[in-house]
């Protein structure tokens, strides 16, 4: 039982040390999602412009 109580503070410290990594990963995930949305938006504009140009030719 004592070894368990000795491990708890160490595990808590490891969790706290991992928090900045978690936050950074969340930010990277958000950035990636925004990039994909931006690319999809730009591609959609290109497709619309191409189809518009094709119809007017």
CORVEN-V401799 format. One record per backbone hydrogen bond with DSSP energy under -0.5 kcal/mol. NH is the residue of the N-H (numbers start at 1). CO is the residue of the C=O. E is the energy in kcal/mol with one decimal. If there is no record, write none. Layout:
nh | co | e
NH | CO | E
NH | CO | E
This chain:
nh | co | e
5 | 1 | -1.8
6 | 2 | -1.7
7 | 3 | -1.5
8 | 4 | -1.4
9 | 5 | -0.6
10 | 6 | -0.7
11 | 7 | -2.6
12 | 8 | -2.5
13 | 9 | -2.3
14 | 10 | -2.2
15 | 11 | -2.2
16 | 12 | -2.3
17 | 13 | -2.3
18 | 14 | -1.5
19 | 15 | -0.7
19 | 16 | -0.7
22 | 18 | -2.1
23 | 19 | -2.5
24 | 20 | -2.3
25 | 21 | -2.5
26 | 22 | -2.3
27 | 23 | -2.2
28 | 24 | -2.5
29 | 25 | -2.4
30 | 26 | -2.2
31 | 27 | -2.7
32 | 28 | -2.4
33 | 29 | -2.3
34 | 30 | -2.4
35 | 31 | -2.2
36 | 32 | -2.3
37 | 33 | -2.4
38 | 34 | -2.4
39 | 35 | -2.6
40 | 36 | -2.7
41 | 37 | -2.4
42 | 38 | -2.5
43 | 39 | -2.9
44 | 40 | -2.5
45 | 41 | -2.0
46 | 42 | -2.2
47 | 43 | -2.6
48 | 44 | -2.5
49 | 45 | -2.8
50 | 46 | -2.7
51 | 47 | -2.5
52 | 48 | -2.4
53 | 49 | -2.7
54 | 50 | -2.2
55 | 51 | -2.0
56 | 52 | -1.5
57 | 53 | -0.8
57 | 54 | -0.6
